[in-house]
Amino acid sequence: MRKTYGSSMLFRLDNDLSTSKFEHQRDDVAKSIHCCVHHEGLAEATAREHIEELIDDCWKKLNGARNERFTAVAVNLPRTTRCFYIHGDGFGSPEVETKDRIVSLFIEPVQI
């Protein structure tokens, strides 16, 4: 797996897991979960588990290739993505978790 491909795949799959329900309600484009449901005939819960397995596999492959400097950069993209999407759609609805994290990183002083 090319390093940039794995990083991009993690970004896409994490985003899909977190935002697919809301985007499906808005008639947005099909997400990986809905593709699994329709093409593989899986229940949505099973499709979500499958996507989680794909994420785990991508992480294993990406972490296995971390011996190069560029790979370290490629690994940080999905880490950042996870921070945005771990509690829902932190990019599309940033008013709670994402805003608090950004404020704590860049505005609030570090308490010593």
N, C-alpha and C positions, 0 to 999 in steps of 0.2 A: 504494500500500500504506500503510495506517495505520501509524504508527511503533510503536505498542504491539503491533500484529499481527505485524510483522516481528521484533520483539524476542522475542515469545512463540514464534514459529515457530522461531527459532534455538535458543531454550532447549529446545524439544521435540525438534527434529531431532538436536541434539548429544547429548541424553540418550539418544535411541533408538539412535544409532550405537554408543554406548559400552556400553549395558546390555541391548540386545535379546537377545543370545545367552543371558545368564544368566537374564533374566526369562522368556524363552521356555521354558527348561528347568524353571522353577518354575511353568509354566502360568499365567503372568501374562497380562494383556490384550494383544491384538495391538498391535504397534508399526508405525510407518510402513514399515519395511523389509518386514515380513511382509505388510502390505497391498499393497505393490508386487509382491511375489512372487505373491500369490494373485490379485489383481485385474488385474495387467498381464501375468502369465505370465512374469515375469523370473526369472533365476537370482539367488540371494542376493547374489553378488558384484556383479552388474549393478545390482541394487536399491540396494545400498550406494553405488555410484558415482552413481546417480541422486539419492540423498539428499544426497551431497556437492555435487552440482551445484545442488540446491535451496538448500543452505546458502550456497554462493558467490553465487547470485542474490539471496538475502535480504540478505547483507552489502552487495552493490553498491547495492541499493535503499535500505537503511538508511543507509549512508555517504553516499549522494547527497542525503539529506535532513537532514544534520547541522547545518544552519544555525540551528536553534532549540535553546534550552537544554534543553527536555524531551527532545529527541532524544538529546542527549549522555547523559542518564540512561538512556534506553531502550537505547542502545548498550552501556552498561556491564553490563546484565543478561546478555546472551549472552557477553560477555567473561569474566564471573565463571563462567558455566556451563562455558565451555571449560576454564577452570582446574580445575574439579571433574571433568570427564569426559574430558580429553585422554589420560589414562593408564588408562582403565577407569572403573569405577563409584566415583568419589571420594566420593559421598554415601552410597551403600549399604554400601560397604566402605572407610571412610576411614582404616583403620589405618596405611597406608603413606604414599603421596604427599600426601594431603590433610592428614593429621595433621602431617607434617613441614613443610608450607608454613604452616599456621596457627601452629605453634610458632615458626617462624622469623620470622613477621610480628609476633606479639604477645608472645612470651616472651623469646626470645634477644635480647641487646643487639646493637645495630649496631656492627660493628667498624670503627674509624676508623684 
